[in-house]
């Protein structure tokens, strides 16, 4: 991780759960973290708690609003000289059936899980191109839901995560000639705010487990392309392939 010390990383959904764990680990690794989240108080509390270890900036943004995302990237470019790594982590969950699902919930899931990921990635790549930086990294924190559809409930969530998987595949091909890299980390059941507290009989990973994998991915050599990492707790009932 020495090559990333002092570099700027933008982490979306950084106020809690996996995003907070990733932000914490990357600060510990010497990176300058910009945390993006709608939960301003929790975001600032996390940033303050990390001030003795490194530097984290708290930037409030509603990822359903393009103007908030654009303003955040402008701030990063003008204040920090641009981001070197983007971690698309923010996500919303849908627990509804298709037969009686709520349209507004579906819209929110697609806007945060797919559209915001696309906008953030576009703005990151535009900034990289403007700065003639060809060595940036985009990490998609996806979900094991992108590789399976075990349950009838939550169809829109599954659809959004399959969409992120396809976006990453297309971007990887689009950027192949520019040496930019797209990496996907797809966690299975993890103890986070979005998932709620799992029943005692369920085995779940910790958010810190996913953060450790992100560090491992960034630590890879320049000639190593890590396309997809699928993480599941042991034992698991998910059938991936």
Buried (B, 14 or more C-beta within 10 A) or exposed (E): BEEBEEBBBBBBBBBBBBBBBBBBBBBBBBBBBBBBBBBEEBBBBBBEEBEEEBBBBBBBBBBBBBEBBEBBBEBBBEEBEBBBBBBBBBBBBBEBEEEEBEEEBBEBBBBBBBBBBBBBBEBBBEBBEEBEBEBBBBBBBBBBBBBBBEEEEBBBBBBBBBBBBEBBBEBBEEBEEEEBBBBBBBBBBBBBBBBEEBEEEEBBBBBBBBBBBBBEBBBEEEEEEBEBBBBBBEEBEBEEE
